[in-house]
């Protein structure tokens, strides 16, 4: 077996392994058990809006009062 055939075989094996890893990640991310976690993560950018509004109100009160 020469080096070119060996490298070609390694590339083929890595392609198959990469495809399997990709499919595993897709299956994991779309599984129903992860929905609640991803929904909670999707709401994170909006979680600080109430805290930011309260903080802005306190800053205004401290500046004017």
N, C-alpha and C positions, 0 to 999 in steps of 0.2 A: 504494500500500500504506500503510495507516494504521498508527499506532503499536500499536494493540491487536493487530492481526494479526501484526505483527512480534514482539511480546512472546510471543504464543501460539506462534509458530513456534520461537522461541528456547527456550521451555520444553519443547516437544516434542523438539527436538534434544538438549537437556540430559538429558531423561529417557532417551532411547535411549542416549546416551553413558554415562550412569550405569549403566544396565542392562548394557551391554557390559563396563564396567570391573568390575562386580560378578561377572559370569560369568567373566571372565578371572581374577579372584582366586580364585574357587571352583575353577576348573580347575587353576590353579597349585598351590593348597593340597592338592588331592586327587590330584595326579599322583604316580605311583609313585616318581619320582626324589627326592621330598622326604620320603619315609617315614622314612629313616634320620635325617635332620636333625630331624624332629619327634619321633621316638622319643627321641633324645638330649636334646632340650629338655624332654621330659616327665619325664625322669629327673633333671633338674637340682635340683629341690627336695629330693631325697633324697640328693644327692651329698655334702652337708655333714654328714650324720648321723654318719658314721664319724669325721670330723675333729672334730666337736663332742664326741663321746664321748671321744676321745683328749685333747682340751683339758680337759674336765671332770676326767678322771683325773689329768692333770698338775697342775691347780689343787688338787685334793684332796691330792695327794702333797706339794705345796709348802706347803700350810697345816698338814699334820700332821707333816711330816718336817723 
